[in-house]
Amino acid sequence: MTKVAIIGAGKGGRALLEMFAGDPTVTILGVADVNPWAPGLELARRLNIPVATDLRGLIADPRLDLVIDVTGSPEVQRTILELKPAATEVMGGAGARFMWDLLAERKRSEELEDRYSLMLRELQAQAEGDFIIGQNPKMKEVAQLIVRVAATPTTVLILGESGTGKELVARAIHRYSNLRDKPLITVNCTALAPTLLESELFGHKRGAFTGAVADKPGLFEKADGGTIFLDEVGDMAPEMQSRLLRVLQTGESKPVGDVVTRKVRPVLAHHFLRKAEAKVNKKVDRFAPEALDLLKRYPWPGNLRELENIIERAVVLATSRQIEVALLPLHLQESVPVPMRAGESFFEAKERAVARVEREAIERFLGDARGNVSAAAKLAGITRRNLHRLIVKYGIDMRSFRTETGKSQ
């Protein structure tokens, strides 16, 4: 078994980590990068692989067989050559760049193949006819029901004998939904053996079984943000139905041979957003991409009640039609580190992180005090003048916190 260290955890390092993670012939001893928020380090942590911001300790490990340096830095290359054990091989410079380009090209090819397969499947389905025709009361009732269901991001069970048009109904629901410009993927659950169906739906990691020569995303992951139609689910094996139920209930999908659970679109978040919108009588109809990503990655120990309360709170605090990261509680924000921006210094990043914490704390105290500045200052343990200065600094809208029984003073 080859023992490897990866130096550099940007796009190249992450791609290498993804390639090696499922390979039983390779052991990753560690990943190093000077940027503690590099995407490769985040993936390594999820895979329980040691990470470091100083490569020296990692390079000196006598167990190392190979060091792959994707930083492109001559200084890093010199340090590796000075500290590595005598028997350790080093790949860097042009060799590492070639490997990264090869991985990127393979990924582009796979994406094109996936798009071609989806287009071909969609064209074949349309060629068969994608229309529901009928003027009798029952068909009109079905058509009206399709329109009502399509407006909601929910899971739909379509019942009917073979040949009665279940797939046509599914396609009509997708066409009338807000996801009409997103993928629609159809799967015949009886056309594949149970083992192949599991790989098809959930994907697999390289090396998970004989013939798994590369990572493959599942159809649930490809349909993320869109619609998936599973035909003949009643004929699935019971264990597959159990896995399918978990995806439908929690939005979690785990590829075959992987240790990492992946999230697909958190439909419940959008449902609770509309519910809070109506309850508060306030037009807040979307999430910022960063905020939605945060909601996807949070484990939700409080389950549905916690999710609903957090979204309702964000709607109350919102000053625009969009829920931003700053409107989410601090414990959600702390679950993901503040990413470094291009060209940003350490002190600039620190100031931005502190500002995020300050704003969250102020909004929490104001919320607890129902907009009463004096009471909020007392809860925060600062003077009313200092609290007011911070409110002005962050442009916090006091109207979001005031109620009929609590007014700002």
PyMOL commands that set and color helices and strands:
alter all, ss='L'
color gray80, all
select helices_A, chain A and resi 11-21+39-46+56-59+74-83+94-127+137-150+166-176+194-202+219-222+233-235+238-250+267-280+289-297+303-317+325-327+330-333+346-368+373-380+384-393+398-400
alter helices_A, ss='H'
color red, helices_A
select strands_A, chain A and resi 2-7+26-32+51-52+66-69+89-91+184-188+203-204+216-217+227-231+252-253+262-263+286-287+322-323
alter strands_A, ss='S'
color yellow, strands_A
deselect
rebuild
show_as cartoon
